[in-house]
Amino acid sequence: MIRKLSIVIPAYNEAQTIHLILNKLKQVELVNQIEKEVIIVNDCSTDGTENTILTYKSNNPDLPINYFKHEINQGKGAALHTGIAKATGEYLIVQDADLEYDPNEYNDLLKPVITGFADVVYGSRFMGSNPHRILFFWHTIGNKILTTFSNMCTNLNLTDMETCYKLFKTDVIQNIQLKEKRFGFEPEVTAKIARVPKIRIYEVGISYYGRTYEEGKKIGWKDGFRALYSITKYGLFKM
């Protein structure tokens, strides 16, 4: 039985959007009256992210927010390591601080867990009939190449390894030693979660409201090479 869902939000220079995503989280009603635990890790932002978070936390005491910050910028993966370690819910989900993913779809990811089928659920941007913003062709090709290479190493058949929306059984993910501090988190956690004995991994279709670089998108081609390195290191070399 799930009593609490921990929502881990890594944040770096998201002063323009983080209060908006928190509004969405506040409005979401989880099935079976599951409680929400919001864990924000500010990865040494240089804009007004911290002030925005603290102001929101003060003005919205009915939304339980646990706030942590890094004194030096370490990367998204490092922020997730901190947030995962602090989670107290039976399950946790990763939520970016921008508006690319819709928290109203949490219940869709929870369904395979609540019905007793899944321990881990990935939200795929490449399946289902939900809205998807049309943006970068080469990003899509790169994502599919990375997902395919990852699947070859893990023997999974995921359609979207790089997705933000990953729902984990908390005690399982907390017992995995994670090392990648930046965007290598996604292939590393996928490779390591796939090796957990008898783990049950599911995938559901989600919406995707992607951003352009002008709107704040941060991932670039260098991160793609790091992902390839991480798949090789944690997947291929461990086969």
PyMOL commands that set and color helices and strands:
alter all, ss='L'
color gray80, all
select helices_A, chain A and resi 18-27+31-33+49-59+76-86+103-114+137-154+170-174+185-194+221-234+236-238
alter helices_A, ss='H'
color red, helices_A
select strands_A, chain A and resi 4-11+35-42+65-69+91-94+120-124+166-169+201-205
alter strands_A, ss='S'
color yellow, strands_A
deselect
rebuild
show_as cartoon
